[in-house]
Amino acid sequence: MKILLQHKRTLQYVQTVDAWTRHESNAHDFSHSQGAIDFAHHYNLTDVYVTVKFPDGDWSSVPVPMKPLLPPRARL
């Protein structure tokens, strides 16, 4: 199983911080979904999916939840 970040519009995968690829075999495997989410947040990647590719060729994609830009207001 591979954990990848995929751009929603271009469908390319993160290869490195500065490079994207169309080939999942060249994409960075995050090994864990939280690592992919943390990477997307750190580099402010907004239009991406965490995509899970299974050995049998099946796959599943989930939009990355983005952190709010402003912290929530304190409750009184």
Secondary structure, 3 states (H helix, E strand, C coil): CEEEEEECCCCCEEEECCEEECCHHHCCCCCCHHHHHHHHHHCCCCCEEEEEECCCCCEEEEECCCCCCCCCCCCC
